[in-house]
Amino acid sequence: MNLQTHVTQDSELVVTFFGHMDAQGVKSHQQEFAHLEQAQASQIVLDLHHVDLIDSSGIGAIVFLYKRMRNRGNSLSLIGIHGQPKTLIKMLRIHSTMSVSWSEEDKHSANLVQQAKS
């Protein structure tokens, strides 16, 4: 797993993950997660467009960061979720707790289905 960060014009901290968000990846990036927890941004966005697999360690890292942000009065959101991560996040009902935006492919598919129904 690799990650890149950048700050938007709206002062959101966007963290883009690449690869598998699994025990090995989370462990190898513990320092980065600790820095995210201490970030001064009021909004952190985790971009999961490039994540095809997430396990309990990845979910744990997300939930841990979410709780830390919420306790400070800040927010955390997830974008670009698809495939296995989407299935797991829906199964665990994480999307009912924090802001989640599914991948653009899913939005496009939903629009096609909606147009077909019209």
CORWO-V962499 format. One record per helix or strand of 3 or more residues. SS is the DSSP state (H for helix, E for strand). FROM is the first residue (numbers start at 1). TO is the last residue. If there is no record, write none. Layout:
BEGIN
ss:from:to
SS:FROM:TO
SS:FROM:TO
END
This chain:
BEGIN
ss:from:to
E:2:7
E:13:21
H:23:28
H:30:38
E:43:54
H:56:71
E:75:81
H:83:91
H:94:96
E:99:102
H:104:117
END
